[in-house]
């Protein structure tokens, strides 16, 4: 694994890279409140036949600069462009939590640039069971994070303590989530701009939901994965994705896993991703790209 900074759309995006750019690419996206280090255990193991890129989302961790919009369609464009600038082609994009929302946006709005999308441990804004999720008292933080400026005021300087609450609730495999991970994720959001960027993902969700509610056929293969620790099933999410237009959809369960799949269940995540990518990349011809600085 090697570190890189890729300049794109006026941003500097920190990335962990492994493998050969001539191979089909795997673009890995983290969620809130995490960083690209969530993928550290799997990057090298995925790379013998893939060019693997794990990005810090804009303004988080090693990435600098706020994007012009936190809407997931814009973030998908920025991250795909950065991956293409790094030499990626035949891209399968995978993300958990907010990263999964971005993966869906890539499949919906940028499908000519990718070969497949993996959505993990998240609900997609505007797509069933979105409204049911928002009504769940356990998801109180979606509304709190969407309030302008107040979350930054209350959480700034207390990132570790605040993030620990969510880790304790959402992580299924507690032994896999060490003090080191907790510290590193908290540091990734310690800058005011980083904390703001993370909350902006929630502030943009009403716009994401409005965009996603308009039906559009999505032909790129999509895999929806869910850890078994939360007690729900992929079957709770697949009907909504099909109704939204996903034509080629499969689901799967990751054992002993909560929200952070590549960290909590690295072997199961790795095998699921490789098996899916194998079905997406039947040849090595480059799909349409639009990489530009």
C-alpha positions as CSV (number, residue, x, y, z in Angstrom):
1,X,0.0,0.0,0.0
2,X,1.2,3.5,-0.9
3,X,-0.1,6.9,-0.1
4,X,-0.9,9.5,-2.7
5,X,-2.5,12.9,-3.0
6,X,-4.6,13.5,-6.2
7,X,-5.6,17.0,-7.2
8,X,-9.0,17.2,-8.7
9,X,-11.7,19.9,-9.0
10,X,-9.7,22.3,-6.9
11,X,-9.4,19.7,-4.1
12,X,-6.5,17.7,-2.8
13,X,-7.7,14.1,-2.2
14,X,-5.7,11.7,0.0
15,X,-5.7,8.1,-1.2
16,X,-4.3,4.8,-0.3
17,X,-3.3,2.8,-3.4
18,X,-2.3,-0.7,-4.1
19,X,-1.8,-2.8,-7.3
20,X,-1.2,-2.0,-10.9
21,X,-3.3,0.7,-12.7
22,X,-3.5,-1.6,-15.8
23,X,-5.8,-3.9,-13.8
24,X,-9.5,-3.3,-13.3
25,X,-10.0,-0.9,-10.4
26,X,-11.8,-1.1,-7.1
27,X,-12.7,2.4,-5.7
28,X,-13.4,2.1,-1.9
29,X,-15.3,4.8,0.0
30,X,-15.8,5.2,3.7
31,X,-18.7,6.6,5.7
32,X,-19.3,8.8,8.7
33,X,-17.4,9.2,10.9
34,X,-14.6,7.2,9.3
35,X,-11.7,7.6,7.0
36,X,-9.9,5.6,4.2
37,X,-8.1,3.8,7.0
38,X,-11.2,1.6,7.4
39,X,-9.8,-0.3,4.4
40,X,-6.2,-0.7,5.5
41,X,-6.6,-4.4,6.3
42,X,-7.9,-5.3,2.8
43,X,-6.3,-3.0,0.3
44,X,-3.2,-5.1,-0.3
45,X,-5.1,-8.4,-0.3
46,X,-7.4,-7.1,-3.0
47,X,-4.6,-5.9,-5.2
48,X,-3.1,-9.0,-6.9
49,X,-5.6,-8.6,-9.8
50,X,-7.0,-5.1,-9.1
51,X,-5.9,-1.5,-8.9
52,X,-7.3,-0.5,-5.5
53,X,-7.9,3.1,-4.4
54,X,-9.3,4.0,-1.0
55,X,-10.0,7.8,-0.7
56,X,-10.5,10.1,2.2
57,X,-13.7,11.8,1.2
58,X,-13.2,15.6,0.4
59,X,-11.9,17.6,3.5
60,X,-11.6,14.4,5.6
61,X,-8.2,13.1,6.9
62,X,-5.6,13.6,4.3
63,X,-8.0,15.3,1.9
64,X,-8.1,19.1,1.8
65,X,-10.8,21.4,0.5
66,X,-14.5,21.5,0.7
67,X,-16.4,20.3,-2.5
68,X,-18.8,22.7,-4.2
69,X,-21.7,20.5,-3.0
70,X,-22.1,17.6,-0.5
71,X,-24.8,16.0,-2.7
72,X,-23.8,12.5,-3.4
73,X,-24.0,12.8,-7.2
74,X,-21.4,15.6,-7.0
75,X,-19.2,13.6,-4.6
76,X,-19.4,10.5,-6.9
77,X,-18.3,12.7,-9.8
78,X,-15.3,14.1,-7.9
79,X,-14.1,10.7,-6.6
80,X,-14.5,9.0,-10.0
81,X,-12.6,11.7,-11.7
82,X,-9.8,11.5,-9.1
83,X,-9.7,7.7,-9.6
84,X,-9.5,8.2,-13.4
85,X,-6.7,10.7,-13.0
86,X,-4.8,8.1,-11.0
87,X,-5.2,5.7,-13.9
88,X,-8.2,3.7,-12.8
89,X,-10.4,2.0,-15.4
90,X,-13.1,-0.6,-15.4
91,X,-14.1,0.7,-11.9
92,X,-16.2,-1.1,-9.4
93,X,-17.1,1.4,-6.7
94,X,-17.9,0.1,-3.2
95,X,-18.8,2.1,-0.1
96,X,-20.4,1.7,3.4
97,X,-22.6,4.1,5.2
98,X,-22.4,7.5,3.4
99,X,-19.9,5.9,1.0
100,X,-22.7,3.5,0.0
101,X,-24.9,6.4,-0.8
102,X,-22.1,7.8,-3.0
103,X,-21.8,4.3,-4.7
104,X,-25.5,4.4,-5.5
105,X,-25.1,7.9,-7.0
106,X,-22.2,6.6,-9.1
107,X,-24.5,3.8,-10.5
108,X,-27.4,6.1,-11.1
109,X,-25.7,9.1,-12.6
110,X,-22.3,7.9,-13.8
111,X,-22.9,4.3,-14.9
112,X,-21.0,4.7,-18.2
113,X,-17.9,5.3,-16.1
114,X,-18.1,2.2,-13.9
115,X,-18.6,-1.5,-14.1
116,X,-20.5,-2.1,-10.9
117,X,-21.4,-0.7,-7.5
118,X,-21.4,-2.2,-4.0
119,X,-23.7,-0.6,-1.4
120,X,-23.0,-1.6,2.2
121,X,-24.8,-1.1,5.5
122,X,-26.8,2.0,4.6
123,X,-30.1,3.2,3.4
124,X,-30.2,5.3,0.3
125,X,-31.9,8.7,0.6
126,X,-35.3,8.8,-1.0
127,X,-35.4,5.0,-1.5
128,X,-37.4,2.6,0.7
129,X,-37.0,2.2,3.6
130,X,-35.8,5.8,3.8
131,X,-38.9,7.4,5.4
132,X,-39.1,4.5,7.9
133,X,-35.5,4.9,8.8
134,X,-35.9,8.7,9.4
135,X,-38.9,7.9,11.7
136,X,-36.8,5.5,13.8
137,X,-35.8,7.2,17.1
138,X,-32.4,5.4,17.0
139,X,-31.6,7.5,13.9
140,X,-32.0,10.8,15.7
141,X,-28.6,12.0,14.6
142,X,-29.7,12.4,11.0
143,X,-31.9,15.4,12.0
144,X,-29.3,16.8,14.4
145,X,-26.4,16.7,11.9
146,X,-28.6,18.5,9.4
147,X,-29.0,21.6,11.6
148,X,-26.7,24.5,10.3
149,X,-23.6,25.1,12.5
150,X,-25.0,23.7,15.8
151,X,-23.4,20.2,15.4
152,X,-20.0,21.8,14.8
153,X,-20.4,24.0,17.9
154,X,-21.3,21.1,20.2
155,X,-19.1,18.3,18.8
156,X,-15.9,20.4,18.0
157,X,-13.2,19.4,20.4
158,X,-15.1,16.4,21.5
159,X,-14.9,14.3,18.3
160,X,-13.6,11.2,20.0
161,X,-16.3,11.1,22.7
162,X,-19.1,11.8,20.3
163,X,-17.9,9.2,17.7
164,X,-17.4,6.6,20.4
165,X,-21.1,6.7,21.1
166,X,-21.9,5.6,17.5
167,X,-19.1,3.1,17.5
168,X,-20.4,1.4,20.6
169,X,-23.9,1.2,19.0
170,X,-23.1,0.4,15.4
171,X,-20.0,-1.8,15.5
172,X,-20.9,-5.5,15.6
173,X,-17.4,-7.0,16.0
174,X,-16.1,-4.9,18.9
175,X,-12.8,-6.7,19.1
176,X,-12.0,-5.6,15.5
177,X,-12.6,-1.9,16.4
178,X,-9.6,-1.0,18.5
179,X,-8.6,2.2,20.4
180,X,-6.2,2.9,17.5
181,X,-9.1,3.0,15.1
182,X,-11.2,5.2,17.3
183,X,-8.3,7.7,17.7
184,X,-7.5,7.7,14.0
185,X,-11.0,8.3,12.9
186,X,-11.5,11.1,15.4
187,X,-8.3,12.8,14.2
188,X,-9.6,12.6,10.6
189,X,-12.4,15.0,11.6
190,X,-10.5,17.2,14.1
191,X,-10.2,20.2,11.6
192,X,-13.2,22.5,11.5
193,X,-13.5,22.0,7.8
194,X,-13.5,18.2,8.1
195,X,-16.2,18.3,10.8
196,X,-18.3,20.6,8.6
197,X,-17.8,18.4,5.6
198,X,-19.1,15.3,7.5
199,X,-22.2,17.1,8.7
200,X,-22.8,18.6,5.3
201,X,-23.3,15.0,4.0
202,X,-26.4,15.0,6.1
203,X,-27.5,18.5,5.2
204,X,-27.5,17.4,1.6
205,X,-29.6,14.3,2.1
206,X,-33.0,16.0,1.4
207,X,-31.6,17.1,-2.0
208,X,-30.2,13.5,-2.5
209,X,-33.6,12.1,-1.7
210,X,-35.4,14.4,-4.1
211,X,-33.0,13.4,-6.9
212,X,-33.3,9.7,-6.2
213,X,-37.1,9.6,-6.1
214,X,-37.3,10.2,-9.8
215,X,-37.4,6.7,-11.4
216,X,-34.4,5.9,-13.6
217,X,-33.4,2.5,-15.0
218,X,-29.9,1.5,-13.7
219,X,-28.4,-1.3,-15.7
220,X,-24.9,-1.4,-14.1
221,X,-24.7,-4.4,-11.7
222,X,-25.4,-3.5,-8.0
223,X,-24.6,-5.6,-4.9
224,X,-26.2,-4.7,-1.6
225,X,-24.4,-6.1,1.5
226,X,-25.5,-5.9,5.1
227,X,-23.8,-7.1,8.3
228,X,-25.9,-9.4,10.4
229,X,-25.2,-7.5,13.7
230,X,-27.9,-4.9,13.2
231,X,-30.7,-7.5,13.1
232,X,-32.2,-6.5,9.7
233,X,-31.7,-8.1,6.4
234,X,-30.7,-7.1,2.8
235,X,-34.3,-8.2,1.9
236,X,-35.5,-5.0,3.7
237,X,-33.6,-2.9,1.2
238,X,-33.7,-4.7,-2.1
239,X,-37.3,-4.0,-3.0
240,X,-36.8,-0.3,-2.7
241,X,-33.7,-0.4,-4.9
242,X,-35.5,-2.5,-7.5
243,X,-38.4,0.0,-7.5
244,X,-36.0,2.8,-8.0
245,X,-34.8,1.3,-11.2
246,X,-31.9,-1.1,-10.3
247,X,-32.3,-3.8,-12.9
248,X,-29.3,-6.0,-12.0
249,X,-29.4,-6.4,-8.2
250,X,-28.1,-9.0,-5.8
251,X,-27.9,-9.0,-2.0
252,X,-25.7,-10.7,0.6
253,X,-25.0,-10.9,4.3
254,X,-21.7,-10.4,6.0
255,X,-21.3,-12.4,9.3
256,X,-20.2,-10.9,12.6
257,X,-20.4,-7.4,11.1
258,X,-22.0,-4.1,11.9
259,X,-21.5,-0.9,10.0
260,X,-17.7,-1.0,9.1
261,X,-17.6,-4.1,6.9
262,X,-14.0,-4.0,5.7
263,X,-12.7,-3.6,9.3
264,X,-15.1,-5.9,11.1
265,X,-15.3,-8.7,8.6
266,X,-12.3,-8.2,6.3
267,X,-12.2,-11.8,4.8
268,X,-15.9,-11.9,4.1
269,X,-15.9,-8.4,2.7
270,X,-12.9,-9.2,0.5
271,X,-14.4,-12.4,-0.9
272,X,-17.8,-10.8,-1.6
273,X,-16.1,-7.8,-3.4
274,X,-13.8,-10.0,-5.5
275,X,-16.6,-12.4,-6.5
276,X,-18.8,-9.5,-7.5
277,X,-16.0,-7.6,-9.4
278,X,-15.2,-10.8,-11.3
279,X,-18.8,-10.8,-12.7
280,X,-18.5,-7.1,-13.6
281,X,-15.2,-7.3,-15.4
282,X,-15.6,-9.9,-18.1
283,X,-13.1,-8.0,-20.3
284,X,-10.5,-5.2,-19.8
285,X,-11.8,-2.7,-22.3
286,X,-12.0,0.8,-20.7
287,X,-15.4,2.2,-20.2
288,X,-16.2,5.8,-20.9
289,X,-14.2,8.2,-18.7
290,X,-14.3,12.0,-18.2
291,X,-11.1,12.5,-16.2
292,X,-10.0,16.1,-16.0
293,X,-8.2,18.1,-13.4
